[in-house]
Amino acid sequence: MPRMINYPHVASMVFGVPLFATPALVTAVKSVLEPHLLGRARSEELEPMQLVDDQERAAKSLTVSGKVAVIPVHGVLVPRRGVITNTCEELVSYEKLRSQLDAARRHELVEEIVLDFHTGGGSAMGCKEMADFIRLVAQEKPVTALINYAACSAGYFLAAACSRIVASPTSMTGSIGVIIETFDMSKAEEVAGITFNTFFRGGHKNDASPHEPITDQAVIEIEKRLDSAYKTFTESVAEYRGLDVAQVVATEARLFSAEEALQLKLIDEIAPAQDAVNAIALRHAASTRQGGGRRISAQAQSLQIQSQL
């Protein structure tokens, strides 16, 4: 039986927590969540959205052809498993990505792994751990980041950890920054005649409550979390890419074209996605040329890359 989306749970991963995400992505997710949280969703929208079942999830699992494994990293990134199928954004979990990457690492026929990126980022929680795991796997087998067509914020965090980064000519890269948004419903509740009485222990237990204007105390705590997450992001990218931290900070979370990213050493190469995959397949084709009779071009074509826009 398909599982249903728990909107309050999803909201807890969006509001009041550090996000390695572009402002545009945050706005897109909010546009889906806010009507449900404020009770403004149309009647046809009040039915819970269905998540894909396990069989469909398995069908989208690891793609292996020849000696190359291709793993899609598309849509919104979250810590734990869960995929939204009937909106324009797909939730991809670090948990699932880790299991796919580990499967490719253990696969005896796989000699190189390609992470196919098209994402505006997502949760900061779990991102560093995922990036470090990519780095660990890359010590055993090459892991190529294919930016096809976006690897922003958390997406770039993961891409930076790969052995090398190839970006499509029209790709977007960067947004090396962190953002936190809080949710204040106090004015809407006042208009509706609703009052929430909150009782708590611990001076910070009610920080950033959505039922009252944000306090100076909460702002100070949020700034601390922002600083910590930003430090982790910038220092990790600098380490992965062999850059000075000052160079990474100087990007000021801007988005860059492929050519700009190459000049800044945020990527290693510019090439159309399919051309990049074909080149990888050709590099690992030496052993398959002997006796198999299979054309290398056919092998490369079996690794067709398609963006999920």
Contacts in CASP RR format, 6 or more apart in sequence:
PFRMAT RR
TARGET T0000
AUTHOR 0000-0000-0000
METHOD contacts of the structure
MODEL  1
MPRMINYPHVASMVFGVPLFATPALVTAVKSVLEPHLLGRARSEELEPMQ
LVDDQERAAKSLTVSGKVAVIPVHGVLVPRRGVITNTCEELVSYEKLRSQ
LDAARRHELVEEIVLDFHTGGGSAMGCKEMADFIRLVAQEKPVTALINYA
ACSAGYFLAAACSRIVASPTSMTGSIGVIIETFDMSKAEEVAGITFNTFF
RGGHKNDASPHEPITDQAVIEIEKRLDSAYKTFTESVAEYRGLDVAQVVA
TEARLFSAEEALQLKLIDEIAPAQDAVNAIALRHAASTRQGGGRRISAQA
QSLQIQSQL
1 53 0 8 1.000
2 50 0 8 1.000
2 51 0 8 1.000
2 52 0 8 1.000
2 53 0 8 1.000
3 50 0 8 1.000
3 51 0 8 1.000
4 48 0 8 1.000
4 49 0 8 1.000
4 50 0 8 1.000
4 51 0 8 1.000
5 48 0 8 1.000
5 49 0 8 1.000
5 50 0 8 1.000
5 51 0 8 1.000
5 84 0 8 1.000
7 33 0 8 1.000
7 36 0 8 1.000
7 37 0 8 1.000
7 48 0 8 1.000
8 37 0 8 1.000
10 33 0 8 1.000
11 33 0 8 1.000
11 37 0 8 1.000
11 183 0 8 1.000
13 78 0 8 1.000
13 79 0 8 1.000
13 123 0 8 1.000
13 125 0 8 1.000
14 26 0 8 1.000
14 29 0 8 1.000
14 30 0 8 1.000
14 33 0 8 1.000
14 181 0 8 1.000
15 181 0 8 1.000
15 182 0 8 1.000
15 183 0 8 1.000
15 210 0 8 1.000
16 180 0 8 1.000
16 181 0 8 1.000
16 182 0 8 1.000
16 183 0 8 1.000
16 208 0 8 1.000
16 222 0 8 1.000
17 123 0 8 1.000
17 124 0 8 1.000
17 125 0 8 1.000
17 180 0 8 1.000
18 124 0 8 1.000
18 125 0 8 1.000
18 178 0 8 1.000
18 179 0 8 1.000
18 180 0 8 1.000
18 225 0 8 1.000
18 226 0 8 1.000
18 228 0 8 1.000
18 229 0 8 1.000
19 26 0 8 1.000
19 121 0 8 1.000
19 122 0 8 1.000
19 123 0 8 1.000
19 124 0 8 1.000
19 153 0 8 1.000
19 154 0 8 1.000
19 178 0 8 1.000
19 179 0 8 1.000
19 180 0 8 1.000
19 181 0 8 1.000
20 77 0 8 1.000
20 121 0 8 1.000
20 122 0 8 1.000
20 123 0 8 1.000
20 124 0 8 1.000
20 127 0 8 1.000
20 153 0 8 1.000
20 154 0 8 1.000
20 155 0 8 1.000
20 157 0 8 1.000
20 177 0 8 1.000
20 178 0 8 1.000
20 229 0 8 1.000
20 233 0 8 1.000
21 76 0 8 1.000
21 120 0 8 1.000
21 121 0 8 1.000
21 122 0 8 1.000
21 123 0 8 1.000
21 152 0 8 1.000
21 153 0 8 1.000
21 154 0 8 1.000
21 175 0 8 1.000
21 179 0 8 1.000
22 120 0 8 1.000
22 121 0 8 1.000
22 152 0 8 1.000
22 153 0 8 1.000
22 175 0 8 1.000
22 255 0 8 1.000
23 179 0 8 1.000
24 120 0 8 1.000
25 76 0 8 1.000
25 89 0 8 1.000
25 120 0 8 1.000
25 121 0 8 1.000
25 122 0 8 1.000
25 152 0 8 1.000
25 153 0 8 1.000
26 179 0 8 1.000
26 181 0 8 1.000
28 88 0 8 1.000
28 89 0 8 1.000
29 76 0 8 1.000
29 89 0 8 1.000
30 181 0 8 1.000
32 87 0 8 1.000
32 89 0 8 1.000
34 40 0 8 1.000
35 41 0 8 1.000
35 42 0 8 1.000
35 45 0 8 1.000
36 45 0 8 1.000
36 46 0 8 1.000
37 183 0 8 1.000
37 185 0 8 1.000
38 185 0 8 1.000
38 188 0 8 1.000
49 84 0 8 1.000
49 85 0 8 1.000
49 86 0 8 1.000
49 87 0 8 1.000
50 85 0 8 1.000
50 86 0 8 1.000
51 82 0 8 1.000
51 83 0 8 1.000
51 84 0 8 1.000
51 85 0 8 1.000
52 83 0 8 1.000
52 85 0 8 1.000
57 83 0 8 1.000
57 96 0 8 1.000
60 72 0 8 1.000
61 100 0 8 1.000
61 103 0 8 1.000
62 69 0 8 1.000
62 71 0 8 1.000
62 100 0 8 1.000
62 103 0 8 1.000
62 104 0 8 1.000
62 107 0 8 1.000
63 69 0 8 1.000
63 70 0 8 1.000
63 71 0 8 1.000
63 303 0 8 1.000
64 70 0 8 1.000
64 104 0 8 1.000
64 107 0 8 1.000
64 109 0 8 1.000
64 110 0 8 1.000
65 281 0 8 1.000
65 299 0 8 1.000
65 302 0 8 1.000
65 303 0 8 1.000
66 109 0 8 1.000
66 281 0 8 1.000
66 284 0 8 1.000
66 288 0 8 1.000
66 299 0 8 1.000
66 302 0 8 1.000
67 109 0 8 1.000
67 110 0 8 1.000
67 111 0 8 1.000
67 112 0 8 1.000
67 281 0 8 1.000
67 284 0 8 1.000
67 285 0 8 1.000
67 287 0 8 1.000
67 288 0 8 1.000
68 110 0 8 1.000
68 111 0 8 1.000
68 112 0 8 1.000
68 113 0 8 1.000
68 114 0 8 1.000
68 277 0 8 1.000
68 280 0 8 1.000
68 281 0 8 1.000
68 284 0 8 1.000
68 303 0 8 1.000
69 104 0 8 1.000
69 107 0 8 1.000
69 110 0 8 1.000
69 112 0 8 1.000
69 113 0 8 1.000
69 114 0 8 1.000
70 114 0 8 1.000
70 116 0 8 1.000
70 277 0 8 1.000
70 303 0 8 1.000
70 305 0 8 1.000
71 97 0 8 1.000
71 100 0 8 1.000
71 101 0 8 1.000
71 104 0 8 1.000
71 113 0 8 1.000
71 114 0 8 1.000
71 115 0 8 1.000
71 116 0 8 1.000
72 92 0 8 1.000
72 116 0 8 1.000
72 118 0 8 1.000
72 308 0 8 1.000
73 92 0 8 1.000
73 97 0 8 1.000
73 115 0 8 1.000
73 116 0 8 1.000
73 117 0 8 1.000
73 118 0 8 1.000
73 119 0 8 1.000
73 151 0 8 1.000
73 155 0 8 1.000
73 158 0 8 1.000
74 90 0 8 1.000
74 92 0 8 1.000
74 116 0 8 1.000
74 117 0 8 1.000
74 118 0 8 1.000
74 119 0 8 1.000
74 307 0 8 1.000
74 308 0 8 1.000
75 89 0 8 1.000
75 90 0 8 1.000
75 91 0 8 1.000
75 92 0 8 1.000
75 118 0 8 1.000
75 119 0 8 1.000
75 120 0 8 1.000
75 121 0 8 1.000
75 308 0 8 1.000
76 84 0 8 1.000
76 89 0 8 1.000
76 90 0 8 1.000
76 91 0 8 1.000
76 92 0 8 1.000
76 119 0 8 1.000
76 120 0 8 1.000
76 121 0 8 1.000
76 122 0 8 1.000
77 91 0 8 1.000
77 92 0 8 1.000
77 93 0 8 1.000
77 94 0 8 1.000
77 119 0 8 1.000
77 121 0 8 1.000
77 122 0 8 1.000
77 123 0 8 1.000
77 127 0 8 1.000
77 154 0 8 1.000
77 155 0 8 1.000
77 158 0 8 1.000
78 91 0 8 1.000
78 92 0 8 1.000
78 93 0 8 1.000
78 94 0 8 1.000
78 122 0 8 1.000
78 123 0 8 1.000
79 93 0 8 1.000
79 94 0 8 1.000
79 95 0 8 1.000
79 123 0 8 1.000
79 125 0 8 1.000
79 126 0 8 1.000
80 93 0 8 1.000
80 94 0 8 1.000
80 95 0 8 1.000
81 93 0 8 1.000
81 95 0 8 1.000
81 96 0 8 1.000
82 91 0 8 1.000
82 93 0 8 1.000
82 96 0 8 1.000
83 90 0 8 1.000
83 91 0 8 1.000
83 92 0 8 1.000
84 90 0 8 1.000
84 91 0 8 1.000
90 308 0 8 1.000
92 119 0 8 1.000
94 123 0 8 1.000
94 126 0 8 1.000
94 127 0 8 1.000
94 129 0 8 1.000
94 130 0 8 1.000
97 130 0 8 1.000
97 158 0 8 1.000
98 130 0 8 1.000
98 133 0 8 1.000
101 113 0 8 1.000
101 115 0 8 1.000
101 133 0 8 1.000
101 134 0 8 1.000
101 137 0 8 1.000
101 143 0 8 1.000
102 133 0 8 1.000
102 137 0 8 1.000
104 110 0 8 1.000
104 113 0 8 1.000
104 137 0 8 1.000
104 141 0 8 1.000
105 113 0 8 1.000
105 137 0 8 1.000
105 140 0 8 1.000
105 141 0 8 1.000
110 141 0 8 1.000
111 141 0 8 1.000
111 142 0 8 1.000
111 284 0 8 1.000
112 141 0 8 1.000
112 142 0 8 1.000
112 143 0 8 1.000
112 144 0 8 1.000
112 280 0 8 1.000
112 283 0 8 1.000
112 284 0 8 1.000
113 137 0 8 1.000
113 141 0 8 1.000
113 142 0 8 1.000
113 143 0 8 1.000
113 144 0 8 1.000
114 143 0 8 1.000
114 144 0 8 1.000
114 146 0 8 1.000
114 277 0 8 1.000
114 280 0 8 1.000
114 303 0 8 1.000
115 134 0 8 1.000
115 143 0 8 1.000
115 144 0 8 1.000
115 145 0 8 1.000
115 146 0 8 1.000
115 158 0 8 1.000
115 159 0 8 1.000
115 162 0 8 1.000
116 146 0 8 1.000
116 148 0 8 1.000
116 273 0 8 1.000
116 305 0 8 1.000
117 145 0 8 1.000
117 146 0 8 1.000
117 147 0 8 1.000
117 148 0 8 1.000
117 150 0 8 1.000
117 151 0 8 1.000
117 155 0 8 1.000
117 158 0 8 1.000
117 159 0 8 1.000
118 148 0 8 1.000
118 149 0 8 1.000
118 150 0 8 1.000
118 151 0 8 1.000
118 307 0 8 1.000
118 308 0 8 1.000
118 309 0 8 1.000
119 150 0 8 1.000
119 151 0 8 1.000
119 152 0 8 1.000
119 154 0 8 1.000
119 155 0 8 1.000
120 150 0 8 1.000
120 151 0 8 1.000
120 152 0 8 1.000
120 153 0 8 1.000
120 154 0 8 1.000
120 155 0 8 1.000
120 175 0 8 1.000
121 152 0 8 1.000
121 153 0 8 1.000
121 154 0 8 1.000
121 155 0 8 1.000
121 175 0 8 1.000
122 153 0 8 1.000
122 154 0 8 1.000
122 155 0 8 1.000
123 154 0 8 1.000
124 154 0 8 1.000
124 178 0 8 1.000
124 229 0 8 1.000
124 232 0 8 1.000
124 233 0 8 1.000
127 154 0 8 1.000
127 157 0 8 1.000
127 158 0 8 1.000
128 157 0 8 1.000
128 232 0 8 1.000
128 236 0 8 1.000
130 158 0 8 1.000
131 157 0 8 1.000
131 158 0 8 1.000
131 160 0 8 1.000
131 161 0 8 1.000
131 236 0 8 1.000
131 240 0 8 1.000
132 161 0 8 1.000
134 143 0 8 1.000
134 158 0 8 1.000
134 161 0 8 1.000
134 162 0 8 1.000
135 161 0 8 1.000
135 240 0 8 1.000
137 143 0 8 1.000
138 161 0 8 1.000
138 162 0 8 1.000
138 163 0 8 1.000
142 163 0 8 1.000
142 164 0 8 1.000
143 161 0 8 1.000
143 162 0 8 1.000
143 163 0 8 1.000
144 162 0 8 1.000
144 163 0 8 1.000
144 164 0 8 1.000
144 165 0 8 1.000
144 166 0 8 1.000
144 276 0 8 1.000
144 280 0 8 1.000
145 151 0 8 1.000
145 158 0 8 1.000
145 159 0 8 1.000
145 160 0 8 1.000
145 162 0 8 1.000
145 164 0 8 1.000
145 165 0 8 1.000
145 166 0 8 1.000
146 166 0 8 1.000
146 168 0 8 1.000
146 273 0 8 1.000
146 276 0 8 1.000
146 277 0 8 1.000
146 305 0 8 1.000
147 159 0 8 1.000
147 165 0 8 1.000
147 166 0 8 1.000
147 167 0 8 1.000
147 168 0 8 1.000
147 171 0 8 1.000
147 173 0 8 1.000
147 258 0 8 1.000
147 267 0 8 1.000
148 168 0 8 1.000
148 171 0 8 1.000
148 273 0 8 1.000
148 305 0 8 1.000
148 307 0 8 1.000
149 168 0 8 1.000
149 170 0 8 1.000
149 171 0 8 1.000
149 172 0 8 1.000
149 307 0 8 1.000
150 171 0 8 1.000
150 172 0 8 1.000
150 173 0 8 1.000
151 158 0 8 1.000
151 159 0 8 1.000
151 165 0 8 1.000
151 167 0 8 1.000
151 171 0 8 1.000
151 172 0 8 1.000
151 173 0 8 1.000
151 174 0 8 1.000
152 172 0 8 1.000
152 173 0 8 1.000
152 174 0 8 1.000
152 175 0 8 1.000
152 255 0 8 1.000
153 174 0 8 1.000
153 175 0 8 1.000
153 176 0 8 1.000
153 177 0 8 1.000
153 253 0 8 1.000
156 173 0 8 1.000
156 174 0 8 1.000
156 175 0 8 1.000
156 176 0 8 1.000
156 237 0 8 1.000
156 266 0 8 1.000
157 176 0 8 1.000
157 233 0 8 1.000
157 236 0 8 1.000
157 237 0 8 1.000
159 165 0 8 1.000
159 173 0 8 1.000
160 236 0 8 1.000
160 237 0 8 1.000
160 240 0 8 1.000
160 241 0 8 1.000
160 266 0 8 1.000
161 236 0 8 1.000
161 240 0 8 1.000
164 268 0 8 1.000
164 269 0 8 1.000
165 266 0 8 1.000
165 267 0 8 1.000
165 268 0 8 1.000
165 269 0 8 1.000
166 267 0 8 1.000
166 268 0 8 1.000
166 269 0 8 1.000
166 270 0 8 1.000
166 271 0 8 1.000
166 276 0 8 1.000
167 173 0 8 1.000
167 258 0 8 1.000
167 261 0 8 1.000
167 262 0 8 1.000
167 267 0 8 1.000
167 269 0 8 1.000
167 270 0 8 1.000
167 271 0 8 1.000
168 258 0 8 1.000
168 270 0 8 1.000
168 271 0 8 1.000
168 272 0 8 1.000
168 273 0 8 1.000
169 258 0 8 1.000
169 270 0 8 1.000
169 271 0 8 1.000
169 272 0 8 1.000
170 257 0 8 1.000
170 258 0 8 1.000
171 257 0 8 1.000
171 258 0 8 1.000
171 261 0 8 1.000
172 255 0 8 1.000
172 256 0 8 1.000
172 257 0 8 1.000
173 255 0 8 1.000
173 256 0 8 1.000
173 257 0 8 1.000
173 258 0 8 1.000
173 261 0 8 1.000
173 266 0 8 1.000
173 267 0 8 1.000
174 251 0 8 1.000
174 253 0 8 1.000
174 254 0 8 1.000
174 255 0 8 1.000
174 256 0 8 1.000
174 261 0 8 1.000
174 266 0 8 1.000
175 253 0 8 1.000
175 254 0 8 1.000
175 255 0 8 1.000
176 233 0 8 1.000
176 234 0 8 1.000
176 237 0 8 1.000
176 248 0 8 1.000
176 251 0 8 1.000
176 253 0 8 1.000
177 230 0 8 1.000
177 233 0 8 1.000
177 234 0 8 1.000
177 253 0 8 1.000
178 226 0 8 1.000
178 229 0 8 1.000
178 230 0 8 1.000
178 233 0 8 1.000
180 222 0 8 1.000
180 225 0 8 1.000
180 226 0 8 1.000
182 208 0 8 1.000
182 210 0 8 1.000
182 214 0 8 1.000
182 218 0 8 1.000
182 222 0 8 1.000
183 210 0 8 1.000
184 210 0 8 1.000
184 212 0 8 1.000
184 213 0 8 1.000
184 214 0 8 1.000
185 210 0 8 1.000
185 211 0 8 1.000
186 210 0 8 1.000
186 211 0 8 1.000
186 212 0 8 1.000
186 213 0 8 1.000
189 195 0 8 1.000
189 196 0 8 1.000
189 211 0 8 1.000
196 211 0 8 1.000
198 206 0 8 1.000
198 209 0 8 1.000
198 211 0 8 1.000
200 206 0 8 1.000
203 217 0 8 1.000
204 217 0 8 1.000
204 218 0 8 1.000
204 221 0 8 1.000
207 215 0 8 1.000
207 217 0 8 1.000
207 218 0 8 1.000
207 221 0 8 1.000
208 214 0 8 1.000
208 218 0 8 1.000
208 221 0 8 1.000
208 222 0 8 1.000
234 245 0 8 1.000
234 248 0 8 1.000
234 249 0 8 1.000
235 245 0 8 1.000
235 248 0 8 1.000
237 243 0 8 1.000
237 248 0 8 1.000
238 244 0 8 1.000
238 245 0 8 1.000
238 247 0 8 1.000
238 248 0 8 1.000
241 248 0 8 1.000
241 265 0 8 1.000
241 266 0 8 1.000
242 265 0 8 1.000
243 265 0 8 1.000
247 264 0 8 1.000
247 265 0 8 1.000
251 264 0 8 1.000
251 266 0 8 1.000
256 264 0 8 1.000
256 266 0 8 1.000
258 267 0 8 1.000
258 270 0 8 1.000
259 270 0 8 1.000
261 267 0 8 1.000
262 268 0 8 1.000
262 269 0 8 1.000
262 270 0 8 1.000
269 276 0 8 1.000
271 279 0 8 1.000
273 305 0 8 1.000
273 307 0 8 1.000
274 300 0 8 1.000
274 304 0 8 1.000
274 305 0 8 1.000
277 300 0 8 1.000
277 303 0 8 1.000
277 305 0 8 1.000
278 297 0 8 1.000
278 300 0 8 1.000
278 303 0 8 1.000
281 296 0 8 1.000
281 299 0 8 1.000
281 300 0 8 1.000
281 303 0 8 1.000
282 296 0 8 1.000
282 300 0 8 1.000
285 296 0 8 1.000
285 299 0 8 1.000
288 294 0 8 1.000
288 296 0 8 1.000
288 299 0 8 1.000
289 296 0 8 1.000
END
